[in-house]
């Protein structure tokens, strides 16, 4: 079972992003993001990748772990770190 809808909302709020800010960053509407968070509708795969990239969380973690029990510090430990070329 996917944890996606609850994880999206939790991680976004813990990181201090509004729905509009995240939606704008990944080129979707705020209402689409709200549907993903609240209704359990799932985004297209390319949209999911864009959301996860913006949140710096892997798709695998976003789909399989229950991140709602993570506080900000714990979420920051699982965020991908930028790589230096």
C-alpha positions as CSV (number, residue, x, y, z in Angstrom):
1,X,0.0,0.0,0.0
2,X,1.3,3.4,-1.0
3,X,1.8,6.1,1.7
4,X,2.1,8.7,-1.0
5,X,-0.9,11.0,-0.2
6,X,-0.2,11.3,3.5
7,X,3.6,11.6,2.9
8,X,3.3,14.4,0.4
9,X,1.2,16.5,2.7
10,X,3.4,15.8,5.8
11,X,6.8,16.3,4.1
12,X,5.6,19.5,2.4
13,X,4.2,21.0,5.6
14,X,7.2,19.9,7.7
15,X,9.5,21.6,5.2
16,X,7.5,24.8,5.3
17,X,6.1,24.8,1.7
18,X,2.6,25.8,0.8
19,X,0.6,23.8,-1.7
20,X,1.0,26.7,-4.1
21,X,4.8,26.9,-3.7
22,X,5.3,23.2,-4.3
23,X,2.8,23.1,-7.2
24,X,4.4,26.1,-8.9
25,X,7.8,24.5,-8.5
26,X,6.8,21.4,-10.3
27,X,4.4,23.1,-12.9
28,X,1.1,21.7,-11.7
29,X,-1.9,23.4,-10.3
30,X,-2.5,23.8,-6.6
31,X,-5.7,21.9,-6.9
32,X,-4.0,18.9,-8.5
33,X,-1.5,18.8,-5.6
34,X,-4.4,19.0,-3.1
35,X,-6.0,16.1,-4.9
36,X,-2.8,14.0,-4.6
37,X,-2.6,14.9,-0.9
38,X,-6.2,14.5,0.2
39,X,-8.1,12.3,-2.2
40,X,-5.5,9.6,-2.8
41,X,-5.4,10.4,-6.5
42,X,-2.0,9.5,-7.7
43,X,0.1,11.8,-10.0
44,X,1.6,10.7,-13.3
45,X,5.0,9.2,-12.9
46,X,6.8,12.3,-14.3
47,X,4.9,14.5,-11.9
48,X,5.8,12.2,-9.0
49,X,9.4,12.4,-10.0
50,X,9.3,16.2,-10.1
51,X,7.6,16.4,-6.7
52,X,10.1,14.0,-5.1
53,X,13.0,15.9,-6.8
54,X,11.8,19.2,-5.4
55,X,11.4,17.6,-1.9
56,X,14.8,15.8,-2.3
57,X,13.2,12.5,-1.3
58,X,13.5,9.4,-3.4
59,X,10.4,8.1,-5.0
60,X,11.0,4.7,-3.4
61,X,11.0,6.2,0.1
62,X,8.0,8.5,-0.7
63,X,5.9,5.4,-1.8
64,X,7.0,2.8,0.8
65,X,7.8,4.5,4.1
66,X,5.3,6.1,6.5
67,X,7.0,9.5,6.7
68,X,4.2,11.0,8.8
69,X,6.0,9.8,12.0
70,X,9.2,11.7,10.9
71,X,9.9,15.2,12.3
72,X,11.8,17.8,10.3
73,X,15.2,16.6,11.6
74,X,14.4,13.0,10.6
75,X,13.2,14.1,7.2
76,X,16.3,16.0,6.6
77,X,18.4,12.9,7.3
78,X,16.7,11.0,4.4
79,X,16.7,13.9,2.0
80,X,19.1,13.5,-0.9
81,X,22.2,15.7,-0.7
82,X,23.4,17.6,-3.7
83,X,26.3,16.0,-5.4
84,X,29.4,17.9,-6.3
85,X,30.6,17.4,-9.9
